[in-house]
Every structure is written in structure tokens, then in C-alpha cells.
Amino acid sequence: MTKSKKQTPQRDPLPENFDSLEEFWAFWDTHNTTDYEDFMEDVDVQINLRSSKIYCAVAKDLIAQLRAQARQQGVSIETLINFWLQEKITKAAHGR
């Protein structure tokens, strides 16, 4: 009996650079990171689990409208709400 060598799986070459986030996402949406483990390095990461966020309830009937507005402006719902609140607070502080 002859021993067979472990076969290396076929994989697309890993691009040196991506021209855009969309190109990056498209690549990783269609490829598995486990096929590229030999390119990866160990890193030390420290995570602070304390959040500086406070969560507030939002009426269900507003969520669809918020989602549509956020999508139209290309931001998350959270970002949109924070922006609008900051605008309102600034206007209130200046008596407008």
C-alpha cells in the first residue's frame, strides 16, 4: 500500500488589495476563511464590554419609517436617530 499525501484544496488566490468594501464583501461572501488560514496571524485583542449606550423604546409604527429614512440616507437606524436627536437638542439650546 502506498501512503497518499493530504491534498491541498483548490482555492482562488487571495487578492493583495480590494478596490472597495463591496469587492471585499463579494469575495468573502463567496469564499470560506478556513481555506485561507495559512494567511492569518494570531492577534491579541482586548474588549471593553461596558457600553456607553442607553437603549430606548421606539414605537413599532415608527420603525418602518425610520428604516426607510436610514436606508435612503445610507446610515443605520441608530445613527439616524442619534443625528436627529442631536439636531433637536442643538435647536432647542439655541431657542429655535
ZINOR-V629320 format. One line per field, one symbol per residue. ss: DSSP state (@ for helix, = for strand, . for the rest). phi: phi as a letter, one per 20 degrees, with the letter a starting at -180 (. if undefined). burial: b if it has 16 or more other C-alpha atoms within 10 Angstrom, else e. Layout:
ss=???
phi=???
burial=???
//
This chain:
ss=....................@@@@@@@@@...@@@@@@@....................@@@@@@@@@@@@@@...@@@@@@@@@@@@@@@@@...
phi=.deeffeeffbfffffbdfbfffffffffdcdfffcgfeedfcecdceefdedcecfcggfegfffffffffemcfgfffffffffgffffffeme
burial=eeeeeeeeeeeeeeeeeeeeeeeeeeeeeeeeeeeeeeeeeeeeeeeeeeeeeeeeeeeeeeeeebbeebeeeeeebeebeeeeeeeeeeeeeeee
//
